[in-house]
Amino acid sequence: MPPKAVKTVREQIFYQYAKIISEASGFGKTNYGMIMNRWKSLCSGEIHWSSSVREWLKEKENPNACIYCGETKDLTVEHILPRCCGGEDITDNVVMVCKSCNSSKGGKRLYEWRGLKAKDQHHRIAEGKYLKYLYSLHEKQGTLDVSSVSELCERCNMQKCCEKENTVEKLSVFCIEGCFHK
């Protein structure tokens, strides 16, 4: 769960992204001071997340390996926000993965796939692209600044995940991805 200071969809997305920045800086995804510092800087506009071009270049550093497990055989394109959840067939929503990971993830969203305990164990490129993509989708539907979790719950189809993880009516990563489904 995010700290109490994180109250909106925008802030939840920035909080997850601040963890990526912290890890890339060598502090890991659990250094609360660094994460909150980066989160505040993202929220204020003092810093910005990396561009799509930078992510694309990072992906090209290891183009022949599954972004989730590192396997080098039987690679295929995977939609981070699945097509069955309304994910578009665009470069900002796809990564190369092995058939095993693609099959395992199936039609699940990224955080839904591995659950809350593993929410901080995703590859930085996949999670970074996913957070930016979710940000743009929330921006389009006008939900970036929603702070009422119950309002998000009305749009969400991940109630079973929240019940399983004991996060009903609590802001979590499920809130930022559960609003998108067909």
C-alpha positions in Angstrom: 0.0 0.0 0.0 1.2 3.5 -0.7 1.8 6.0 2.1 -1.1 8.2 3.2 0.3 11.1 1.3 -0.6 9.3 -2.0 -4.3 10.1 -2.6 -5.0 10.2 -6.3 -4.5 8.0 -9.4 -1.9 10.4 -10.7 0.0 10.2 -7.3 -0.2 6.4 -7.3 1.2 6.2 -10.8 4.0 8.7 -9.8 4.7 6.7 -6.6 5.2 3.5 -8.5 7.4 5.3 -11.0 9.4 6.9 -8.2 10.3 3.4 -7.1 11.7 2.7 -10.6 13.8 5.9 -10.4 15.0 4.9 -6.9 16.0 1.5 -8.1 17.8 2.8 -11.2 19.7 5.2 -8.9 21.0 2.3 -6.9 18.8 2.9 -3.9 16.4 0.0 -4.6 12.6 0.0 -4.5 12.3 0.1 -0.7 14.3 3.2 0.2 11.4 5.3 1.5 13.3 8.6 1.7 14.5 8.4 -1.9 11.2 7.2 -3.2 9.3 10.0 -1.5 11.8 12.6 -2.7 11.4 11.4 -6.3 7.6 11.2 -5.9 7.4 14.8 -4.7 9.6 15.9 -7.6 7.4 14.1 -10.1 4.2 15.5 -8.6 5.5 19.0 -8.6 6.8 18.8 -12.2 10.4 19.4 -11.0 11.4 16.1 -12.7 9.8 14.1 -15.5 9.8 10.5 -16.4 11.9 9.2 -19.3 10.7 9.6 -22.8 9.2 6.8 -25.0 12.3 7.1 -27.1 14.6 6.4 -24.2 12.5 3.4 -23.2 12.7 2.1 -26.8 16.5 2.5 -26.7 16.7 0.7 -23.4 14.6 -2.2 -24.9 17.1 -2.4 -27.8 20.0 -3.0 -25.4 18.7 -6.6 -25.0 16.3 -7.2 -27.9 16.5 -11.0 -27.9 15.4 -11.7 -24.4 12.1 -11.9 -22.6 11.6 -8.7 -20.7 10.0 -10.7 -17.8 12.3 -13.7 -17.4 15.3 -13.3 -19.7 14.5 -16.4 -21.9 16.0 -16.0 -25.4 13.9 -18.6 -27.3 10.4 -18.4 -28.8 9.9 -14.6 -28.3 6.6 -13.0 -29.1 5.0 -9.6 -28.8 3.0 -9.1 -25.5 0.5 -6.3 -24.8 1.3 -5.1 -21.2 -2.3 -3.9 -20.9 -4.0 -6.8 -22.8 -6.1 -6.2 -25.8 -9.0 -7.9 -24.0 -8.7 -5.1 -21.4 -8.8 -2.4 -24.0 -5.1 -2.2 -24.5 -4.1 -0.7 -27.8 -1.8 -2.3 -30.4 0.9 0.4 -30.1 4.6 0.4 -29.3 4.0 2.1 -25.9 1.9 -1.0 -24.9 4.1 -3.9 -26.1 7.2 -5.7 -25.1 9.0 -8.8 -26.3 8.4 -11.9 -24.1 8.8 -15.6 -24.3 5.8 -17.7 -25.1 5.8 -19.1 -21.6 5.5 -15.7 -19.9 3.0 -14.6 -22.5 0.9 -17.7 -21.8 1.2 -17.3 -18.0 0.2 -13.6 -18.1 -2.6 -14.2 -20.6 -5.3 -11.6 -20.4 -4.2 -10.3 -17.0 -2.9 -6.8 -16.4 0.6 -6.4 -15.1 0.0 -6.0 -11.4 -2.9 -8.4 -11.5 -0.7 -11.0 -13.0 1.9 -11.2 -10.2 -0.2 -9.7 -7.4 0.6 -7.1 -4.8 3.5 -9.0 -3.2 5.4 -8.9 -6.5 4.3 -5.4 -7.5 7.9 -4.1 -7.2 9.5 -6.9 -9.0 8.6 -6.0 -12.6 11.3 -5.2 -15.1 11.8 -1.4 -15.1 11.1 -1.0 -18.9 7.9 -3.0 -18.8 6.6 -1.3 -15.7 7.8 2.1 -16.8 6.0 1.8 -20.2 2.9 0.4 -18.4 2.7 3.3 -16.0 3.1 5.9 -18.7 0.5 4.2 -20.8 -1.9 4.0 -17.9 -1.3 7.6 -17.1 -2.3 8.6 -20.7 -5.4 6.4 -20.5 -6.5 7.9 -17.2 -5.8 11.4 -18.6 -8.1 10.6 -21.6 -10.9 9.5 -19.3 -10.4 12.3 -16.8 -9.6 10.1 -13.8 -6.0 11.2 -13.0 -7.1 13.3 -10.1 -9.7 11.0 -8.7 -9.1 10.6 -5.0 -12.3 8.7 -4.1 -11.5 5.1 -4.2 -15.2 4.2 -4.2 -15.5 6.1 -7.4 -12.7 4.1 -8.9 -14.3 0.9 -7.6 -17.4 1.6 -9.6 -15.3 1.5 -12.8 -13.2 -1.4 -11.8 -13.5 -5.1 -12.5 -10.8 -6.3 -10.1 -12.9 -6.7 -7.0 -11.8 -10.3 -6.6 -8.1 -9.3 -6.6 -8.8 -6.6 -4.0 -10.8 -9.0 -1.8 -7.9 -11.6 -2.1 -5.3 -9.0 -1.2 -7.4 -7.2 1.4 -7.3 -3.9 -0.4 -11.1 -3.3 -0.9 -11.7 0.5 -0.8 -8.0 1.2 -0.4 -5.8 2.9 -3.1 -3.4 0.4 -4.7 -1.9 -0.5 -8.0 -5.1 -2.4 -8.8 -6.9 1.0 -8.8 -4.7 2.3 -11.6 -5.2 -0.7 -13.9 -8.7 -2.0 -13.0 -10.6 0.8 -14.8 -9.6 -0.6 -18.2 -11.5 -3.5 -19.5 -13.9 -4.3 -22.3 
